[in-house]
Amino acid sequence: MKKLISLILIAVIAVTALTACTTGTTGQKTYKVGICNYVDDASLNQIVANIKAELAATEKAKNVKIAVVEQNCNADSNVLNQIITDFEAQKVDLMIGIATPVAIAMQSATEDSKTPVVFAAVSDPLAAKLVTTLEKPGANITGTSDFLDTEAVMKLIFAQNPEAKTVGLLYDLGQDSSTTAIAAAKQFLTEKGVTIKEYTGTNTQEIGLQIDKIISDGCDAVFTPSDNTVMTAELSIYEKLADAKILHYAGADSFALNGAFCGYGVDYANLGTETAKMAAEILLDGKKPADMAVKTFDNGTATVNTDICEKVGLSYDDVAATFGPFCTKVQPIKTAESFE
């Protein structure tokens, strides 16, 4: 079935047609932008929505036309490569890649064409070898990073439960976005003398199977970085964790939206807006990605799920007061599938 879906997606991509960058009869110059999302989840979808909204605002402000073709590879590398090949065949003026795997594939595919690439939500552009330095990327690629301050999340765990003895790490081994954060979590917990339990999976089903192990092992808390595989599974796992009164801390507010106790990290709506602004500077102002510093953001917002607070017997006000000294902002959210 997965192969069939991939073939259908590739077929749809192959027949997609966009007009080239031209000056139309109204005098508006038309630019062509290809956006590829990695997977369907609340955070990444929010980024795409805000990129498109900001590009639309740029059209009006600058009297230009920005033709956008939006694709989602659904974590399928074959589909991803076909999407990028199609973008190149259509001679897009710029590509936007959402999440690390898409950015890496776009960088590799555009080495010869030099088509500008702007990435969004790449947790560690240096470790992913996308840029030479954050200040001077050095090639045809730049973008925005959602780098996670893992130590800050660890401090929240122990502010809420100073007696925590066992912390589970739930993530996908294959997600580049998790590598640095998991290493940082291990270092922090080891230095604190806390028992570490690792639980990994490469898809929603495998992640789901780890929850029973987390519960049977008696974890006091669970940490997940900005891991897209776990993000897509969150709606299917949060109730079991809450029933067991195990608090799930994660590296994005979308996790809390989908049922985790706390999501800590960047404002993804703003990240999407800033990504689009960088793309507009390249298209309209002639800026070179090689000279444009990667944008990073304040990681100081903790989003707490009030439904989970109630289910595990906590007061949101008490939690907010506990987290306050460790965050720039604490905000409540209720469980939902997507942001309004």
C-alpha positions in Angstrom: 0.0 0.0 0.0 2.9 2.4 0.8 4.4 1.7 -2.6 1.1 2.3 -4.3 0.6 5.6 -2.5 4.2 6.7 -3.4 3.5 5.9 -7.1 0.3 7.9 -7.0 2.0 10.8 -5.4 4.9 10.7 -7.9 2.3 10.6 -10.8 0.6 13.6 -9.4 3.8 15.5 -9.0 4.9 14.6 -12.6 1.8 16.3 -14.1 2.1 19.4 -12.0 2.8 22.4 -14.2 3.8 26.0 -13.3 4.6 28.9 -15.5 8.2 30.1 -15.6 9.4 33.3 -14.0 8.1 36.0 -16.3 6.7 39.5 -16.5 3.0 39.2 -17.1 0.7 41.5 -19.0 0.0 43.5 -15.8 3.6 44.3 -15.5 4.0 42.0 -12.4 7.0 39.9 -12.4 6.2 36.3 -11.5 8.5 34.1 -9.4 8.1 30.4 -8.9 8.7 28.8 -5.5 8.6 25.1 -4.7 7.7 24.2 -1.1 8.2 20.6 0.1 7.0 19.6 3.6 8.5 16.5 5.2 5.4 15.1 6.9 1.9 16.0 7.9 2.2 17.2 11.5 0.9 20.3 13.4 4.2 22.1 13.7 5.4 21.6 10.1 1.9 22.4 8.7 1.9 25.6 10.8 5.2 26.6 9.2 4.0 26.0 5.7 0.8 28.0 6.4 2.8 31.0 7.6 5.3 30.8 4.8 2.4 31.0 2.3 0.7 33.8 4.2 3.9 35.9 4.3 4.6 35.3 0.6 1.0 36.4 -0.2 1.6 39.6 1.8 4.9 40.2 -0.1 3.0 39.9 -3.4 0.7 42.8 -2.4 3.4 44.9 -0.8 5.9 44.5 -3.7 3.4 44.2 -6.7 4.8 40.9 -7.8 3.4 37.4 -8.3 4.8 34.5 -6.3 3.5 31.3 -7.8 3.8 28.6 -5.1 3.6 24.9 -5.6 3.3 23.0 -2.3 4.1 19.3 -2.0 4.5 16.9 0.9 6.7 13.8 0.6 5.2 12.1 3.7 8.6 10.9 4.8 9.1 8.9 1.6 12.6 9.5 0.2 11.5 8.3 -3.3 8.7 10.8 -3.4 10.9 13.5 -2.0 13.5 13.0 -4.7 10.8 13.1 -7.4 9.4 16.3 -6.0 12.8 18.0 -6.1 13.4 16.7 -9.6 10.1 18.1 -10.7 10.9 21.5 -9.1 14.2 21.5 -11.1 12.5 20.6 -14.3 10.0 23.4 -13.8 13.0 25.8 -13.2 11.7 27.1 -9.9 13.4 30.3 -8.8 13.7 29.0 -5.2 13.0 25.9 -3.1 11.9 25.9 0.5 12.5 22.7 2.4 10.7 22.0 5.6 12.7 19.9 8.1 16.2 18.4 7.9 15.7 15.5 5.5 14.1 17.7 2.9 16.8 20.4 3.3 19.6 17.8 2.9 18.0 16.3 -0.3 17.5 19.8 -1.8 21.1 20.8 -1.1 22.4 17.7 -2.8 20.1 18.0 -5.8 20.9 21.7 -6.4 24.7 21.5 -6.3 25.0 21.9 -10.1 22.0 24.1 -10.8 22.7 26.5 -7.8 18.9 27.0 -7.4 18.6 28.9 -4.1 17.3 26.8 -1.2 15.8 28.1 2.1 15.3 25.6 4.8 12.9 25.8 7.7 13.0 24.0 11.1 16.4 22.4 10.8 17.4 21.7 14.3 21.2 21.6 13.8 22.3 22.9 10.4 26.0 22.5 11.3 25.7 18.8 12.3 23.6 18.2 9.2 26.4 19.7 7.1 24.1 22.1 5.4 26.2 25.2 6.1 29.8 26.0 6.8 28.9 28.4 9.7 25.6 29.8 10.9 26.8 33.3 10.1 28.1 32.5 6.6 26.4 29.4 5.2 28.8 29.4 2.2 26.7 27.9 -0.6 23.3 28.2 -2.2 21.4 27.4 1.0 20.3 29.2 4.2 17.2 29.2 6.4 15.8 29.0 9.9 16.7 26.7 12.7 14.5 25.5 15.6 17.5 24.5 17.7 16.3 23.1 21.0 17.8 24.2 24.3 17.6 20.7 25.8 19.1 21.6 29.2 16.1 24.0 29.6 13.7 21.2 29.1 15.6 19.0 31.6 15.3 21.8 34.1 11.5 21.9 33.7 11.3 18.1 34.3 13.1 18.4 37.7 11.4 21.7 38.6 8.1 19.8 38.4 9.4 16.6 39.9 12.6 17.1 41.9 12.5 13.4 43.0 12.5 12.0 39.4 14.7 8.9 39.3 14.1 7.5 35.8 13.6 9.5 32.6 12.7 7.9 29.3 14.0 9.2 26.0 11.5 8.6 23.2 12.7 9.3 19.7 13.4 8.1 16.2 17.0 7.0 15.7 16.8 8.0 12.1 15.8 11.6 12.7 18.7 14.0 12.4 16.7 16.5 14.4 16.9 14.3 17.5 20.7 13.4 17.5 22.1 16.5 19.2 19.2 16.9 21.6 19.3 13.3 22.8 23.1 13.5 23.3 22.6 16.6 25.4 19.8 15.0 27.4 22.0 12.0 28.2 24.8 14.2 29.3 22.6 16.2 31.6 20.8 13.2 33.1 24.1 11.2 33.6 25.7 14.1 35.5 22.6 14.3 37.6 22.8 10.6 38.4 19.4 9.8 36.9 18.6 6.5 35.3 18.1 6.8 31.5 15.9 4.5 29.5 15.8 4.8 25.7 12.8 4.0 23.6 13.0 4.3 19.8 10.9 3.6 16.7 11.0 4.6 13.0 7.3 5.0 12.5 4.0 5.7 14.3 3.3 2.0 15.0 6.8 1.3 16.5 6.6 4.5 18.6 3.2 3.3 19.9 4.6 0.0 20.9 7.2 1.7 23.1 4.6 3.3 25.4 3.7 0.0 27.2 7.5 -0.4 27.9 7.7 3.1 29.3 4.8 2.4 31.6 6.1 -1.0 32.8 9.6 0.4 33.4 8.1 3.0 35.7 9.5 6.1 34.1 8.9 9.3 36.0 8.9 11.4 32.9 9.6 11.1 29.2 11.5 13.5 26.9 11.2 13.8 23.1 13.1 16.4 21.1 11.6 18.0 18.0 11.2 14.6 16.4 8.8 14.4 13.5 8.1 10.7 13.9 7.0 11.0 17.5 5.1 14.1 16.6 2.9 12.2 14.1 2.3 9.6 16.8 1.5 11.9 19.7 -2.3 11.9 19.3 -2.3 8.1 19.5 0.0 7.8 22.6 -0.8 10.7 24.9 -3.8 9.1 26.6 -1.9 6.1 27.8 0.9 8.2 29.2 -1.6 10.5 31.0 -3.5 7.5 32.4 -0.2 6.3 33.8 0.5 9.8 35.1 3.7 9.9 33.2 4.5 13.5 32.0 5.7 13.9 28.4 8.0 16.8 27.7 8.8 17.6 24.1 10.6 20.1 21.9 7.7 21.9 20.2 4.4 23.4 21.2 2.6 21.1 18.7 3.4 18.1 21.0 1.4 19.8 23.8 -1.4 20.6 21.3 -1.6 16.9 20.5 -1.6 15.8 24.1 1.9 15.9 25.6 2.1 17.6 29.0 4.6 20.2 27.9 6.0 21.4 24.7 9.1 23.7 24.9 10.6 25.6 22.0 10.3 28.1 19.3 7.3 29.9 17.9 6.8 27.9 14.7 4.3 30.5 13.3 7.0 33.2 13.5 9.6 30.7 12.2 7.5 30.2 9.1 7.1 34.0 8.6 10.8 34.6 8.9 11.6 31.8 6.5 9.4 33.5 3.9 11.0 36.8 4.5 14.4 35.2 3.8 13.1 33.7 0.6 11.7 37.1 -0.5 15.0 38.8 0.1 16.7 36.3 -2.2 14.1 36.6 -4.9 13.4 40.3 -4.8 16.5 41.9 -3.4 19.1 39.7 -5.0 20.6 38.5 -1.7 22.8 35.4 -1.8 22.1 32.5 0.5 25.8 32.0 1.1 26.0 35.4 2.8 22.7 35.2 4.8 23.1 34.1 8.4 20.9 31.2 9.5 18.1 32.6 11.7 17.7 31.2 15.2 15.0 32.0 17.8 14.4 32.3 21.5 13.6 28.9 22.9 12.0 30.2 26.0 8.3 29.4 25.6 6.7 26.5 27.5 3.3 25.4 26.3 1.4 23.3 28.9 -1.6 21.2 28.1 -4.4 22.0 30.6 -6.4 18.9 29.8 -3.4 16.8 30.8 -2.9 18.8 34.0 -6.4 18.1 35.0 -6.1 14.4 34.1 -2.9 13.9 36.2 -4.2 16.0 39.1 -2.1 19.1 38.6 -3.2 22.8 38.7 -2.1 24.7 35.5 -1.6 27.8 37.6 0.8 25.9 39.9 2.7 24.4 37.0 3.0 27.8 35.3 4.3 29.3 38.6 6.8 26.4 38.8 8.0 26.8 35.2 8.0 30.6 35.3 11.6 31.1 36.5 12.9 28.8 33.8 11.0 30.3 30.8 10.5 33.5 28.9 6.8 32.6 28.7 4.4 29.9 29.9 1.2 29.5 28.0 -1.8 27.1 28.2 -3.2 24.9 25.4 -6.0 22.4 25.1 -5.7 19.1 23.2 -6.6 19.4 19.5 -5.4 17.9 16.2 -4.2 21.2 14.6 -3.7 24.8 15.4 -6.6 27.1 14.6 
